[in-house]
Amino acid sequence: MARKLAVIGAGLMGSGIAQVSAQAGWDVVLRDVTDEALRRGTDAIRASYDKFVAKGKLDAEAAEQALARITTTTELEAAADADVVVEAVFEKIEVKRDIFRTLDGLVKDDTILASNTSAIPITKIAAATERPERVVGTHFFSPVPMMQLCELVRGYKTSDETLAAAREFAEGVGKTCIVVNRDVAGFVTTRLISALVVEAAKLYESGVATAEDIDIACKLGFGHAMGPLATADLTGVDILLHATENIYTESQDEKFAPPEIMRRMVDAGDIGRKSGGGFYRY
């Protein structure tokens, strides 16, 4: 019998998690607050499957079967019988805690409650529930169908059993996992990229080098596939600003204090590829 996954949030991350899970044989219910958001999410999934089929990486029939395993809803109650729930909504602690508080009263006793947060401590999210031992971080990477990594985060009360179940789920949908044993804000990967982006933005802001040259230095000097400022534009300057602010608030470590230029870019709406411009024009 196929296992059931509920994904809360049908944006870039949520739809990607739904896509790889359905392809791996999970029955997926994708939930968002509007039908329009759900339509955009399923259109993105369909387009991604079509690309894989066109490139010969996925059989057309398998793609259709995977699509058929995904249902959509605006009701959080649809998660009630899920074996695993992955929350992938906006990086605001209040929003996430509200969702987990509601899920706590809906789902089965043995359901795994996972968050795709990239920077908020899992312990803070888990505290909204009566089952913090069943809450875990499953931080996937964008775009989910292409990126191999999943960062598993152990909250202060996450049980070994929950961590093992989260690993089984993530590896089962084709990911390689690393484990964050201590629930620090930003975990491993977001701390590393935030420190790099903050320093790159400061170098750019103070006129030390152009965005292009800073990124070339990281690509050719360090072997990075993409430079930090291009990464910021791809991820969204607004998303990275939130992440660095979260880490700085938690840690009070100056290296995570976002430079003024990132705030002004967000104020102006220059948040990267999705707005047509950020550190670069698109």
C-alpha positions as CSV (number, residue, x, y, z in Angstrom):
1,M,0.0,0.0,0.0
2,A,1.3,3.4,-1.0
3,R,2.2,5.7,1.9
4,K,0.6,9.2,2.1
5,L,2.5,12.5,2.2
6,A,0.9,15.9,2.8
7,V,2.9,18.9,1.5
8,I,1.8,22.2,3.0
9,G,2.6,25.0,0.6
10,A,2.6,24.7,-3.2
11,G,5.3,27.1,-4.1
12,L,8.7,26.4,-5.6
13,M,9.8,24.1,-2.7
14,G,6.5,22.5,-1.9
15,S,5.7,21.6,-5.5
16,G,9.2,20.2,-6.0
17,I,8.9,18.0,-2.9
18,A,5.5,16.8,-4.1
19,Q,7.0,16.1,-7.5
20,V,9.9,13.9,-6.4
21,S,7.7,12.1,-3.8
22,A,5.0,11.2,-6.3
23,Q,7.6,10.0,-8.7
24,A,9.0,7.8,-5.9
25,G,5.5,6.2,-5.4
26,W,4.0,8.3,-2.5
27,D,0.4,9.4,-2.7
28,V,0.7,13.1,-2.3
29,V,-1.9,15.7,-1.2
30,L,-0.6,19.3,-1.9
31,R,-2.2,22.0,0.1
32,D,-2.2,25.8,-0.3
33,V,-4.5,28.6,0.7
34,T,-5.8,29.4,-2.8
35,D,-6.8,27.4,-5.9
36,E,-4.6,29.8,-8.0
37,A,-1.5,28.8,-5.9
38,L,-2.3,25.1,-6.3
39,R,-2.8,25.6,-10.1
40,R,0.6,27.3,-10.4
41,G,2.2,24.5,-8.3
42,T,0.7,21.6,-10.4
43,D,1.5,23.4,-13.7
44,A,5.1,23.6,-12.5
45,I,5.2,19.9,-11.7
46,R,3.7,19.0,-15.0
47,A,6.2,21.2,-16.9
48,S,9.1,19.6,-15.0
49,Y,7.9,16.1,-15.7
50,D,7.6,17.0,-19.4
51,K,11.2,18.2,-19.4
52,F,12.4,15.0,-17.9
53,V,10.4,13.0,-20.4
54,A,11.7,15.1,-23.3
55,K,15.3,14.5,-22.2
56,G,14.6,10.8,-21.9
57,K,15.2,10.7,-18.1
58,L,11.6,9.7,-17.3
59,D,9.1,7.5,-19.1
60,A,6.0,9.3,-20.3
61,E,3.7,6.7,-18.6
62,A,5.6,7.0,-15.3
63,A,5.2,10.8,-15.4
64,E,1.4,10.4,-16.0
65,Q,1.2,7.9,-13.1
66,A,3.2,10.2,-10.8
67,L,0.9,13.1,-11.7
68,A,-2.1,11.0,-11.0
69,R,-0.8,10.4,-7.4
70,I,-0.9,14.1,-6.6
71,T,-4.2,15.7,-5.4
72,T,-4.7,19.3,-4.3
73,T,-6.7,21.0,-1.6
74,T,-7.1,24.2,0.3
75,E,-8.1,22.3,3.4
76,L,-5.4,21.5,6.1
77,E,-7.7,18.7,7.3
78,A,-6.6,16.7,4.2
79,A,-3.4,16.0,6.0
80,A,-5.3,14.0,8.8
81,D,-4.4,10.6,7.5
82,A,-0.8,11.4,6.2
83,D,2.2,9.3,7.3
84,V,4.5,12.2,6.8
85,V,3.7,16.0,6.6
86,V,6.2,18.4,5.1
87,E,5.6,22.1,5.7
88,A,7.1,24.4,3.0
89,V,5.5,27.8,3.6
90,F,7.0,31.3,3.9
91,E,9.9,31.7,6.4
92,K,7.9,33.3,9.2
93,I,8.0,31.6,12.5
94,E,4.4,32.7,13.4
95,V,3.0,31.2,10.2
96,K,4.8,27.9,10.7
97,R,3.9,27.6,14.3
98,D,0.2,28.2,13.5
99,I,0.3,25.4,10.9
100,F,2.1,23.0,13.3
101,R,-0.3,23.8,16.1
102,T,-3.3,22.9,13.8
103,L,-1.6,19.8,12.4
104,D,-0.9,18.6,15.9
105,G,-4.6,18.3,16.5
106,L,-5.3,16.7,13.1
107,V,-2.7,14.0,12.3
108,K,-2.2,10.5,13.6
109,D,-0.1,9.9,16.7
110,D,2.8,8.4,14.7
111,T,2.8,10.9,11.9
112,I,6.2,12.6,11.2
113,L,5.8,16.4,11.2
114,A,8.7,17.9,9.1
115,S,9.6,21.5,8.2
116,N,11.5,22.5,5.1
117,T,12.7,25.7,6.9
118,S,16.2,26.8,5.9
119,A,17.0,28.9,8.9
120,I,14.4,28.7,11.8
121,P,15.4,26.4,14.7
122,I,13.2,23.3,14.6
123,T,12.8,23.4,18.4
124,K,10.9,26.7,18.1
125,I,8.5,25.2,15.5
126,A,8.1,21.9,17.5
127,A,7.2,23.8,20.7
128,A,3.9,24.7,19.1
129,T,2.9,21.0,19.3
130,E,2.3,18.4,22.0
131,R,4.7,16.0,20.2
132,P,8.0,17.8,19.8
133,E,9.7,14.4,19.6
134,R,7.9,13.7,16.3
135,V,9.0,17.0,14.7
136,V,12.1,17.2,12.5
137,G,13.7,19.4,9.8
138,T,13.9,18.2,6.2
139,H,15.6,21.0,4.4
140,F,15.4,20.3,0.7
141,F,17.3,22.4,-1.9
142,S,16.0,24.3,-4.9
143,P,15.2,23.1,-7.5
144,V,14.2,20.0,-5.6
145,P,14.0,17.6,-8.6
146,M,17.6,18.5,-9.5
147,M,19.4,19.0,-6.2
148,Q,20.7,16.0,-4.4
149,L,21.0,17.2,-0.8
150,C,18.5,17.1,2.1
151,E,19.6,18.5,5.4
152,L,18.0,16.6,8.3
153,V,17.7,18.7,11.4
154,R,17.3,17.3,14.9
155,G,15.3,19.6,17.2
156,Y,16.1,19.6,20.9
157,K,13.5,16.9,21.5
158,T,13.5,15.1,18.1
159,S,13.6,11.3,18.8
160,D,16.1,8.9,17.1
161,E,13.1,7.1,15.6
162,T,11.7,10.3,14.0
163,L,15.2,11.2,12.6
164,A,15.5,7.7,11.1
165,A,12.0,7.9,9.6
166,A,12.8,11.3,8.0
167,R,16.0,9.9,6.6
168,E,14.1,6.9,5.1
169,F,11.6,9.3,3.5
170,A,14.3,11.6,2.1
171,E,16.5,8.8,0.8
172,G,13.5,7.1,-0.6
173,V,12.8,10.1,-2.8
174,G,16.3,10.1,-4.1
175,K,18.2,12.5,-1.8
176,T,21.5,12.2,0.1
177,C,21.2,13.4,3.7
178,I,23.4,15.2,6.1
179,V,22.4,15.4,9.8
180,V,22.5,18.6,11.8
181,N,22.8,17.3,15.4
182,R,22.5,20.6,17.2
183,D,19.6,22.9,16.3
184,V,21.4,26.1,15.5
185,A,19.7,28.8,13.5
186,G,20.6,28.3,9.8
187,F,21.8,24.8,10.3
188,V,24.9,24.0,8.3
189,T,24.2,25.1,4.7
190,T,22.2,28.3,5.3
191,R,24.9,29.5,7.7
192,L,27.6,28.8,5.1
193,I,25.8,30.5,2.2
194,S,24.6,33.4,4.4
195,A,28.1,34.2,5.6
196,L,29.3,34.1,2.0
197,V,26.5,36.1,0.5
198,V,26.7,38.8,3.3
199,E,30.5,39.2,2.7
200,A,30.0,39.2,-1.1
201,A,27.3,41.9,-0.8
202,K,29.5,44.0,1.5
203,L,32.4,43.8,-1.1
204,Y,30.0,44.8,-3.8
205,E,28.4,47.5,-1.8
206,S,31.7,49.1,-0.9
207,G,32.9,49.0,-4.5
208,V,35.7,46.5,-4.0
209,A,34.7,44.5,-7.1
210,T,31.8,44.1,-9.5
211,A,29.1,41.5,-8.9
212,E,30.4,39.6,-11.9
213,D,34.0,39.6,-10.7
214,I,33.1,38.5,-7.1
215,D,31.1,35.6,-8.6
216,I,33.9,34.6,-11.1
217,A,36.3,34.5,-8.1
218,C,34.1,32.0,-6.3
219,K,33.5,29.9,-9.4
220,L,37.1,29.7,-10.7
221,G,38.9,30.1,-7.3
222,F,36.8,27.8,-5.2
223,G,35.1,25.6,-7.8
224,H,31.6,26.8,-6.9
225,A,29.0,26.0,-9.6
226,M,27.4,29.5,-9.1
227,G,28.7,32.6,-7.4
228,P,27.1,33.9,-4.2
229,L,25.5,37.0,-5.7
230,A,24.0,35.0,-8.6
231,T,22.8,32.5,-6.0
232,A,21.2,35.3,-4.1
233,D,19.3,36.4,-7.2
234,L,18.2,32.8,-7.9
235,T,17.1,32.1,-4.4
236,G,15.6,35.6,-3.9
237,V,17.4,38.5,-2.1
238,D,14.3,38.8,0.1
239,I,14.5,35.1,1.1
240,L,18.2,35.4,1.9
241,L,17.6,38.7,3.8
242,H,15.0,36.9,6.0
243,A,17.4,33.9,6.5
244,T,20.4,36.1,7.5
245,E,18.1,38.2,9.8
246,N,16.9,35.0,11.5
247,I,20.4,33.7,12.1
248,Y,21.7,37.1,13.3
249,T,18.7,37.5,15.7
250,E,19.4,34.1,17.1
251,S,23.2,34.2,17.2
252,Q,24.1,37.9,17.5
253,D,27.1,37.0,15.4
254,E,28.0,40.1,13.3
255,K,29.1,38.1,10.3
256,F,25.4,37.3,9.7
257,A,24.2,41.0,9.9
258,P,22.8,41.7,6.4
259,P,24.4,44.8,4.8
260,E,22.2,47.8,4.0
261,I,22.3,47.2,0.3
262,M,20.3,43.9,0.7
263,R,17.6,45.8,2.7
264,R,17.4,48.6,0.1
265,M,17.2,46.1,-2.8
266,V,14.3,44.4,-1.1
267,D,12.6,47.8,-0.3
268,A,12.9,48.6,-4.0
269,G,11.6,45.3,-5.2
270,D,15.0,44.2,-6.8
271,I,14.8,40.7,-5.3
272,G,16.5,38.8,-8.1
273,R,15.4,36.7,-11.1
274,K,11.7,36.6,-10.1
275,S,11.5,40.5,-10.3
276,G,13.8,40.9,-13.3
277,G,16.7,42.3,-11.4
278,G,18.8,42.0,-8.3
279,F,22.6,42.0,-8.3
280,Y,22.2,41.4,-12.0
281,R,19.5,42.4,-14.6
282,Y,17.4,39.6,-16.2
